[in-house]
């Protein structure tokens, strides 16, 4: 199991599963949910290594090294803290 957390709380995510629903529970805003709009971009404060590699959609957004689109990544284990 992985753990996605922010100042609002903590939500468990099964390894290999999308973090989208957990992020939604933590108050992350979503738009298209397909990696096109960028509404769900968050800063990863800790645990970037516990997320899947960046998708092509994320790469095309030219995100900062600490940013991820919550609709595009999955948990690989451990803890991930987002802002």
Secondary structure, DSSP 4 states (H G I P E B T S, - for coil): -EEEEETTEEEEE-TTSBSHHHHHHTT---SSSSSSS-TTEEEEEE-GGGBPPPPHHHHHTT--TTEEETTT-BB-SEEEEE-
